[in-house]
Amino acid sequence: MKPATAAKKLGVYLEATPAEFRAGVVSRDELNALQADPPEWLRDLRRDGPHPRPVVAAKLGISIGGLARGGITEPLTTEQIDALKADDPEWLQRERSTQAEVRRETARLKARESGD
């Protein structure tokens, strides 16, 4: 698979991966090996970042669209994410509320479907 696909499956920002990872093709077996026993560079990226938008959104408890509405368009490090959480700006509070409402509605619809 392409390095971009492998990076997405690994939950890391492609541009932060080593050049040899970005330059090659990743087989399914290599991907499984990376997931089962991550090398130091992968552990560092997962711990410290920079993180891709889906990971940033998940760590903040909001949607990817919420990131864009909040003006976050670049990958963030764990330190930057923690600083945002500590600052707790109004847009982040609003997006968390929106995300919570979406989850409640999804659960309500799922319960209604299973009750039919």
C-alpha positions, 0 to 999 in steps of 0.5 A: 500500500502507499505510505499515505494509506499506511500512515493513516492506518497507523494514526500518524502524520505522514510528513513526520515519518522517516524518509524511508517510510515515505519513499517505499511501499508498505506491505500488509505484513510490514503494516502488521509488524509495525502495529504489533511491535512499533519501532521507536520513531512510531512510538515517538510520533504516537506519543508526541506528534505531530498528529494528523487531524483525525487524531487531534480531533479525537484527543480534543473530543470534537469532529474534524469539521469542528477543528476547521471551524476553530481555525485548526488546519495544521497537525498539532503536537501533544503539547499543543493539544494539551495547551488547547485543553488547558486554555479551553477556548470558547470555540472548543467548548462549543464544539465539544457540546455539539459533538456530545449532542451528535453522540446523544442523537446517534445513540437515540436513533440506534436505540429506536432502531433496535426497539422496532 
